[in-house]
Amino acid sequence: MTDMTHEQGNRDVIETYRPLFRPRSIAVIGASSSGVTPGNEFIRHSRNYGYDGAIYPIHPKAERIEDLPVYRSLADIGEPVDYAYIAVGAQSVPEILAEAHGRLRFAQVMSSGFGEVDSGKELERRLVEIAREAGVRVLGPNCLGVHSPHGGITFVGGAEREPGPVGIVSQSGGLGVDIIRRGQGRGLRFSSVVTIGNSADVEPSDMLEYHLADPDTGVVGMYIEDVKDGRRFFELLRDARARKPVVLLVGGRTQQGQRAAVSHTGSLAADARLWDGLARQTGAVLVDTLEEFLDVLLAFQTLSPRPERPTDNVVLFGNGGGTSVLAADFFARHDLVVPPLQGEARAELDALNLPPGTSVANPIDTPAGTLRVEDGRVAERILEIIHARGRPDAVVMHINLPVFLTATDQRVDVVGNLMQAAQRVRERFPGQAHFLLVLRSDGSAEADERKRADRARAVREGIPVYDELPAAAATLQAVRRYERFRHAREHE
């Protein structure tokens, strides 16, 4: 495929799905004038989120819903609608779509009772058949729909409006909510989050293709339980040659998980070995938990992968001797090297004459008293030497926040100075080493509040923040896998 053909293909894909992510008009079927239904919630969330397009509530009797005029059917609206949110009984949905011929582009069916239960499989088949006859694409059924900062629509209250590069596809609506709420607390910013439920029509492969083409998406995260067209899914990833990181969290990779997936979305996931093979052959990053999923997405949002020099050697720097020893074990188990600093790097660190109890071997163990030297700005001199002389592939700085927050001397913001020092050194050595920050808390309200503020500031500066060192180790291993795959492909 030529570059021109590829670009045209991307434009076609984006144009196909634009009404789903940036709808100019929305119909809501299932809202009420007398109560608060999921349809009412969707209208309220999207209006609060900034949606400024037309919203058409559809109801057989009501006159106004959410202070909007009500229409009796899609036909009464008088113009095509980009997106319909449907939350009525499953048996009614096919008839609604049959009336939508030429009047609707995408129908998001929140309703359950379709292919996830035996009694609804035929109904789901008929739903798709009728939708295709009417020229309507179906999202779901059994899904929460779309969260789109660019389009101003969401199914989550209180969502962060600032867009970012992370595109999410989830077969679970509840997990989609978790990803948005927990992700934004960690600093993740989304180009879109789309939940696809049973994926009876719009499938994971469709959404993968869209996000690979979407210029607003820099990393794709997918929670999936079943890919009906496995060959197409594989070929999309293979042909993309890992030009964007794709992070996969797959449900149903064990027999027990497969049984749960069948009852959740009617899916039957593939054997774990097939997913492992897909990851090896395509460069997709396979993770095991939601926490790891969010951690790795944050790394790809903030760090710039280096295929030309995949991550291997790591310098650990922070307060806590036992913590540093355990961290060295964590990184070794993830096949990352924490090499002793030698030569000029070691000599210059020794020349700093840091207080007793400090170790500059790597891990660099700097007790709180050491980090208080020059009100914390000594960290800048240490990091300068590490970058200029040690030239590591990654630096992980870990700070035990309670040690500083409970100190009797609070005249100086040592933690703030440490973070500023790290940022200044990063600016002097751009792209030389991945920089990760671990902010450790004891769970107290004071420490957690400080961590939230410091995390937000760091992520704005492009520094991913983690709660503990094992998470940082697992994340760097995932980044390295991606870098090595890209390196191998670029040198074929």
N, C-alpha and C positions, 0 to 999 in steps of 0.2 A: 504494500500500500504506500503510495507516495505521500509526502508531507501534506500536499494540498488536499488530497482525498481524505486524509486523516482529519485535517482541520474542518473540512466540510462535514464529515461524519460527526464530529464533536458538536458543531453548530446545530445539526439536525437533532441530535439527542437533547441538547439543551432546550431547543425550541419545543420539542415534544412534551417535555416535563415542566416547562416554565409555568403553565397554569396551575400545577400542583403546588409549587413552591412560592410563586408570586401571583396568586389569583387576583384578578381585577374585580371579581364578583363572587359572592358566596351565597349559596342557599342552605338553610338549616332546617332539616326535617326531623321533628321530634322535640322541639322546644315547646314550652307551655306558658300560658298567660297567668296561670294560677299557682305555679310551683317552680322549683328550681330543678330542672332536669339536666342531664349531660349537655343537651343542646343549648340550654340557657347558659351553662357554665362556659361552653365554647365561645358563645357570643361575648360574654363579659370578659373572659380572658383576652380574646383577640382585640376587643376595643380598648381595653386597658393597656394592651401591648403596643397599640399604635396603628392597628389596621385602619386604613382610610378608604377602602373600596366599598362597594355596595354590598349590603347584607340583606337577604330576603328570607325572613322566616316563612315557612309554609305550614299551614294548619287548616283543617276543614272548617273550623268555627270561630276561632279567635279573631279579633279585630286588630289588636296590637300586642306585640311580644317584645319585651325589653325596649319599649318605647319606639318600636319600628313597625311600619305598616305590614300587615300579613297578607300573603297570597295563598290562594286555594290549591294551586298546583304549579309545577314548573312551567306549564304552558301559559299560565296567567302572567308570568313575569314579562314576557314579550321580547326577550333577547336571550341569547345563549349565556349560560353561566359556566364559569371556569371550574368551580369546586362546590360540591355538595357534601355537607356533613349530615349523615343519616344515622339516627339513633331511635329506631322504632322496632317493633317486633319483627323477628326474622322473616316470618311468613309474608309480611307486607312489602318487603324490600324489592323482590323481583317485579312486582306490579308497578312500583314507583319508577324503577329504571325503564320499564317498557314504555312509560309515558314520556320519557326524557329524550326520545329520538330527535337528534339534531339540536337539542337545547342544553346539553350538558357535556363537559369534557371529562371531568374526573368525579367519581363518587367514592367518598370515604365512608365505608360501612363500619360503624362502631359496633353494631348489633352482633351478639353471639348467637349460638344455636345452629351453626353451619357445620363445616367439615370437621370441627374439633370434637363433635359427638357423632356416633353412628347414625342417629336418626336425622342428622342434618346434612349428610353427604350428598344426597340427591338434590336437596334444596340449593346447596352451594353450586353444584354442577349447573342447575337451571339458572341460577343467578348470573353466572358467567356467560352462559349462552345468550340470555336475554340482553345483557349489557353489551355484548359484541354486536348483536343485531341492531342495537340502538346507537352504536358508535360511542359508547361510554367505557372508559377505563376504570377499573375498580381497585381501590386500595383497601385491603382487608379481605374478607370481613374480620370481625373480632379484633379491632385495633383502635388506637386512640388518635391516629392521624399524623399531622405535620406540625412541627415547631420550626418556624422560619423567621429569624431576625430580619432578613432582607424583605420578606413578604409581609411581615407584621402579623402573622397568625401563630397561635400557640394553643396547646391543650393544658398548659401548666400555669398556675397562678404565681405571680412574683418572679417570673423568669427574667434573667439578665437580657437587656435589649442589645447590648454591644455585640456585633457579629465578630466572628473569628474564622479560622481556617479548618475547623474540625467538622467533618460531615459524618453523621451517624445513621445507620440503618439497623433497626431492631425488630425482630419478630415478636417481641414482648412489649406491650404498652407500659406495663408497670416498670419494667426495667428501663424503658425509655425515660420515664419520669425520674427514676433514680439517677440515670446518666446526666440528665439536665441539672437536677437539684444538687447532687453531690459533685458533679463535674464543675459547675460554676463556682462552688465553694473552694475548689482547688485552683481555680483560675482558668479552666477550660472555656473557650469561646467558640461558638458553633456557627458554621455556615448554614446548617440545617440538621434537624433530627426527624427522621421519618419512621413511623412504626407501621409494619405491614401485616401483622397478625397471621392469618392463615395463608396469605399470599396466593389467593386463588387466581388472580389475574396478574397484577403487578408483582413481580417476583424479586428475590434478592439480586439476581443477575441484572435486571432492569435498573435497579437503584445503584448497583455497583457501576454500571456503565455510565449512568448520569453523573455520579460523583467523581469518577475518573475524568470526565469531560469538563466538569464545572470549574471555571477559573477561580471561583471564590473558595474552593475546597483544596486544602493542602495535604490533609491526611484523612483517610477513610477508616472509620471504626464500624464493625458489623457484629451484632449479636444475632446468630442464626441457629435454627434448629433443623432446617431442611432446605436443600436446594434441589428443586425438581429437575431443572436442566443442568445437571452437574457438568456436562461437557462444555456448555456455553460459559458457565461460571469460571471454569478452569482456563478456557481460552482467553477470556477477558483479562484475567490476571496475568497469564503468560505473555500475551501480546502487549500488555502495558509495560512489561519489563521493569516493574517496580519503580516507575518514574514518580509515583506517589506512594508513600507508605500506606499499607492496608493492614489493619490490626483486626484479627478475628477472635471473637469469643464464641465458642461453639457449644451449644447445649445438646445433650444426648449423645455423648461420646462413649458412654457405658451402657450396659443393658438396662440398668435401673433408670438412667437418664433418658434413654430412648422411650421407656414406658411413660415417663412423665411428659415427654414432648408430645407423644400421641394424644394425651388427654388435654394438653395445653393448646396446641394449634393444629392438631391433627397431623403432625409431621412425624417423620421417622428419619432421624439423622443417620449419617453414615458411620461406619466403623472408625475408631480413632486413628487407625493406621492410614486410612485414606486422607484424613486431614493433615497428618504429619507429612505425608508424601506431597500433598498439594503445597504445603508451606515450603518444603525444600525446593520444589521445582519452580515456584513463582516468586519467592521472596516475601510472601505474606507472613506477617508476624502472628503466631498463634499463642494466645495466653489462656490461663486457666481460671482466673477469678475476675470479678468485677473490679476489685481494687487494682489488680495488675493492669487491667484494660484501661482504667482511667490514668494510672501512672504512666503507661507507655504513650498514650495519646498526648499527655501533657509534654512529655519529652519531645515528641515529634512536632508539637505546636511551637516549642520554644527553641529547640536546638536545631542546628543545620547539620544533617548527616554528612560525613566525609568519606565517600567511597574510595577516594584516593589514599586515605590513611585510616583504615578501620580501627576502632577503639580497641586497645589492648592494655596499655600501661596506665595505672591510676594512682594518683596521690590522694591520700586521706589526710585531712587536716581538721583538728578540732579539739574540744576539751572532753576528757574522759579516757583514762588509760585502758580500763577494762573494755569500754565501748570500742576503742580503737582495735584492740586485739580481736574481739569478736567480729568486728567489721572486716578485718583482714581475712578471717575464715569465710565470711559470707561471700566476699569477692572471689576468693579462690574457688569456692564451690560453683560459682558462676563463670569459671574459666577466665577470670580477669586477673591480671598480674598487679601486685602492689610491690614494686621493686625497691630495694634500698637505694636511697639517694647517695650518690658517690661523686668523686671528683670536685669540680668547681662548685656544684650545687651544695654539696655537703660542707665544703670549706667555708662558703659564704654564710650558710646558715649557722655554723659553729661560731663564726666571727661576730654574730649578733650578740653573743654572750647573754642568752636568755636566762631567766631565773632557774634555780635548781628545781628538778622535777620535770623539766621539759625534755622531750626527745625529738630529735629532728631526723630520725633515720628513715621514716615512712613506714607506718603511719607517723605523721607529725603530731605528737601528743603535747598539747599546750594547755596546761591547767588554767583555771580562771585567773589566777594571779599573773600568769604570763600574758594572757589576752588583755589584761588591764594595763599593760605597759603602754605608755603614750596614749592612754584612754582608749585602747583598742586599735589604734592606728598602726601598731606594730604588725598587725596582720597584713597590711599592705606591703611591708618590706619582705615578709615571709613569702607571700604570694608572688611578688615580683621576682624573687630568686627562683622560686619553683618554675615559673613560666620561662624565664630567661635562660636558666641553666639546666633545669631538669627536663624541660620540654615533654611533659606527659601528654597522653591522649585525652585524659579527663582529670578533673580535680573535683573532689567531693568534700565540701566543708560542712562540718556538723557542729551545731551549737546546742548545748543543754541549757535551755532558757531559764529554768527555775534557779540555777546556780547564780545567775546574774540578777534575776528579779527579786530574790530573797536576800541579797547582800545588804548590809547596813548602809553602805555608801552608795547612794543613788544620784550623786551629783552629775554623773556623766552617763549618757546612753551608750554603754559599751557595745551592746548588740547592734544598735543603729550604726555605730562607727565601723564595726566589723563588716556589715553589709555594704556600706559605702566604699570601704577599702577594696572589697572584692569587685565591686562594679568598676572602680577606676582601673584596676589591673586588667580586667576583661577588655576594657576600651583600649588599653595600650597594646594588648596582644589579641586582636580580633581573630576569631576562628581558629586559634591555635589549640585550645583544649576545650572540650565540653565542660561546663561548670554546673554542678548540681549542689543544691543547698538542702541540708537536713536540719529541720528545726524540731528539737525534741521537747516534749512537754510532760509534766507529771499529771495532767488531767485537771489541774486546778483552773478555776475560772480565770484567774489573772494570766496564767501561762497560755491558756487556750486563746484568750482574747489577743494577747500580744502576738501569738503565732498567726492568727488570722490577719492581723494588720501587716505583719512582716511578709507573710506569704503573698498577699495582694500586691505589695510594693515590688517584691522580687519578680513575680511573674510579669508585671508590667514592663520590667527591665529585661525580660527574656531569660530569666533564671527559673528553672523548674524547682519546686520545693516538695520535699517528701517528709513523712512523719518519722521514719526510722531508716537506718542504714540498709537493712535487707531489701527494702523496696527500691532504694537507689541502685543496689547491685543488680537486682533482677531487671530493672529498667535499662541500665547500661548494657546488659547482656542482649536485650532485645534490639537496642539501637545497633550494637555491633553485628548481630545477625543480618540486619537489613543492609548495613554498610558493606559487609562481606559479599552478600549476594550481588549488590550493585557493582562492586569492584570486579567480581568474576564476569558479569555480563558485559561490562564495558571493556574487558580485555579478551573477549572471545575472538 
